[in-house]
């Protein structure tokens, strides 16, 4: 019995050590900020380095919530700078929501975000930067019914289409539905797909997109009652299969995913059921899972495990091959993590 306990303890230490080797850096993007709360970060790799954006203000949905940006210069984050707000005129302003960054290959840095009183009534806006996030254009309101990517990053298809994962949140009935928006000219003109799987009772939003062999696409998303859900497309995202439930446990909290250059799939999410953890919380722990086929997933790294809210992650792979992650830390700060994918696959 003692031998088995020693062996189990040794294996546990080995696993913990392997996880620690995977994470190269874990830090906050700021110590102090001119806002009380922040949430919903996005991260992008530009020719001048990393850029993060998120919304911040007194509290989510308050009119003073704006979009803030930070750049990583010489391994340090610049101070948060407000780049967008919902001011309509001297007597009216609305909160901003869910920024999403996208670096156009050889071109501008795009920043999509939402403005409006609530997720049921918000609209999409777009600003651009020609100097890697240092200065930004005036906001452009997207066409009616076009929200832009609602939380997670768009992906560029081989035919030049920027595929933007989006969704709507109607409060009554089966009101959470996903769709995709497409542009071939970086937001000048758009097309929009039908809602995904309107037959089932699954309420799901905020998809992310993965690439598979043969040009097949997969989406992963959060849902109200069915954990992480999945769907597949064989026509470049125009149509999607019926939603598959419970790919992994999730408490109806935002996720994100990325396909690495070698074809490995990564998902960052809260690996806990709807009822929560031992503290009763629903957005801890925060985990990283790996898969070769998008079907069988292995939870390999726990980034956060204490009582708190660790949520709305964003994940990308840089041109240097490293994996970059940002996420909400207790609504007070944004956490930044660097992961070595070569070591990740050895766990």
N, C-alpha and C positions, 0 to 999 in steps of 0.2 A: 504493500500500500504506500509506504513511504517512498519507494522507488518511483511509483507512478506519479506521485505528487511532485517529486523533484523533476521528473521528465516533463510534466505539464507546465511547471513553472519555468523551466528552461525554454520550452517552446514559446511560451508567452513572452519572455524577455527577448527572444530572437525575433518574434513578430513585431514587437514594439520598436526594437532597434531598426528593423527593416523599414518601418513606417517613418521613423525619424530621418533615416538616410534619404528617403524620397523627397522630403520637404527641405528645400535649400534655403528658403527664407519665409518668415512669417512676421508681418509687421502691420502697424496701422498707417494709413495714408496721411493722417494729420494728428496732432496732439490737441490743438485748439481750433475752433471754427466759429464763424459769426452766426451759426444757427444752432438750435437746441437739439433737433433730431435730423437724421438722414436715413435714406433707404434706397433700394433698387439701383445698385451700381451696375455699370457696364464698363468693359475694358477693351482696348484696342491697341494693336502694335503698329506704329507708324514709322516712317523712315527716320524720324528724329527721336524715337523712343516711345515708351508706353504712355497712354492717356487713359484716365478714368473719368467717369461722369456719374452723377447720382442726383436725386432730388433732396433738398434740405430746407427746413424752416422750423416754425414752432411746433408743428405736428402735421402728419399726413392729412391732406385734404383742407388744411387751412389756406386762406388766400395768399399768405406770404411765402408759400413754398416755391422755390425757384430751382433751376438746373445749375449745378455747380461742376466745375471741371478742375482737374489737377493733372500736371504733366510730370513725368519722372525724368529728371535731368541729373546726370552724374550720380546715379544710384540714390537720389533723394527726390522726394515729392515736393513740388511747388505748393504754395498755399492755395486753398480753395478759392476759386474765382467764379462769380455768378455770370453765366453767359446767356440765360434766357429766363423770362418771367411771364406771368399771365396778365400783365397790366393791359387793359383795354383802353382806358382813358382815366382822367383824374379822379373819377368817382367809382371806378369798377376794376377789379382784378380777380383772376381765378388762379387756383393752384396749378402747378406743373407736376407731371408724373412720368415715371418709367422712361428715362433716356436710353437710347441705343446708339452706340457708335459703330461706324463702318468706314474702313479705309479703302477708298477706290484705288485699285492698282494703278500706280503712276499718276494719281490725281488727288482730288480733295478729300478731306476727312469729313464724313457726313455725321450729323447728330440729329436723330429723330427723337421726338418726345411728344407727350400729350399735354393738352391744356383743357381745363373745364372743371365744373363743380364736382364731378364724380366719374367713375369708370363707365357708368351708363350714359353719360352725356358728354364725355370729353371728345376732342377732335385732335387730329395729328398735325404737327408742325415740323419744319426742317430748317436747320441752320448748317452752314458749311464753313470749313476752315481751309485756307490755302497754305498755312504755315504750321501745320501739324498740331493744331489746337491752341495756338498762341492768341490769335484773333479770330473773330467769327462774323459771319454775314448777318444781315437783318433776317428775322424769321419769315419763313414762307409757309403759309397755311396749305396743307395738302388738300386735294380735291375731296368733295363730299363723299362719305363712305370709305375713304382711304385713311386708315389710322397709322400706316407705317408699321414696322415691326413692333409688336406690343410690349415685349419684354426682352426677348432673346435676339441675338444677332441675325441679320440676313446672311444668305449664302449665295455665292456666285456660281451659276451653272455654266456648262461648257458653251452653250449658245449665246452667252452674254447676258442672260436674264438674271437680275438680282431678285432672288426669291425671299420674300419677307414674311416670316411666320407671325400671324395675327390672330385675334380672337375678340369676341364681344361677351359682355356680361349682363344679360337681361335678368332681372331679379325674380321674375315669376316663371313657374313651370321649368321645363328643361332649357334654361336660358343661357347656359355657358356653352358657346359653340366656337369652334376654330375655323379659320379660313386662311388663304394665302393671298398676298398681294404681289404683283410682279411689275417690274419696270426694266426697260432695256436702255434707258438713257439717264440713269441716276436720279430718278424722281421727277423728270419733266412730264412724262405720261405714264399711265398706269392701266393695268387690268386686274381683275379680282376673281377668285375662284368661288365656287359654290361652298356652302358650309359643309364641314366634314361630318359624316355619319349622323344625320339628323333623325335616323330611325331609332337608334338605341337611346336609353335613358341616361347614358353617361354624360355628366356635365364636366367638361374639360376646357382648359384655357392655357395660354402661354406656351405654345410648342417651340421646340428647337429641332434642328434638322441634322441628320447624319447621312453620310454617303456610304453606299455599299457597291460591291462588284456588279458590273453590267449596267451601271447607271441607275440602280435602284436607290430610292430615297426612303428614309425612315424618320418619323417624327416621334418625339417623346414629350410628354406634357403632364402637368398636374391635373388632378381631378378632385371633385368633392368627396367621393366615397370609394373610389376604386384604385387608390395609390397612383403610381406612375403608369400612364397608359401609352400605348404605341399604335402606330398605323403606318402603312406602306404605300408608296407610289411608284408606278412603273412608267409614268408619262411626264416626268420633270415637274411633279408637284401640282398638276392640273386636277387630278382626281386621286382619292385616297381610299384605302380599304376600311372596313369596319374596325372600330377601336378595340384593341386587345387590352383587357384589364389586368391590374395587379402585376405589372412587369417587375416592380419593386415596391416595397411599402413606402408610403409618403402621406403626411398629414394635411394634404391640400395646401402645400407650400411650393413656392417657385423652385424650378430646377433649371439646369442648363446642360448642354452636351456638346461634344466636339469630336470630329473624326480626325485622328492624327495622320501625319504624312504616310505612315506605314500601314494605315488601314485600321488600326486599333480604335475602338470606340470608348470614350470616357463620358461618364454622367456624374454630375455633382448634385446632391439632393439631401434631404433629411430622411435618414433611414429609421423611421419610426412610424407606427400606425396612427390612425385617426384619433385614438384615445390618448395618445401622448406617451411621455416617459414617466420615470419614477417620481418626478417632481410635478407632474401634471402638465408640463409644457409640451408644445407641439412642434417647436422648431429647433430642437436639439435632440440628438447629435446632428452634425453636418458631415456628410460622407462623400467619398469618391469611389465610384464603382467602375470596373473595366469589363470589356466584352470584345470578343473577336467577331461575333455575328449579329449583335444587337438583340439576341434572344436570350442567351445565357449570360447572366451578369454576376460578377463577384465583387462584393464590398471589400475594398482593400485598404483604404485609409480613412481614419477618423480625424477630421480637422478640428472639430470642437465637440466636446462631450459633457460639459458642465451645464448647470441650470442657466437658461437664458434663451435669447432669440438670435439664432445664427441662420440667416435666411437670404433669399433672393440672390443666389450666386450667379456669377458670370465666369465663363471659362473659354480660353483661346489657346492656340499654340502659336508661338512667335516664329519668325524666320530663323531664329537661332535654335529651334527645336525644343526649347523649354516650354512648359505649360504655365500659363499665368491665370490666376484666379483672383476675383474680388467678391466680397459679400458683406452684408449688413451684420454689424456686431452690436446687438442690443439696442438698435436704433440710435446709438450714440456716435458710432464711428464706422469707417469702412476698413475692412481687413484686406490685406494684400498678401498673396501666397505664391511662391514659385515652386513648382514641382518638376523633378527630373523624370521624364517618362521612361527612360531606359531602365532606371532602377525600379520604377513602378511595376513593370511587367515581371520583375523577378520575385515579387512578394507571393 
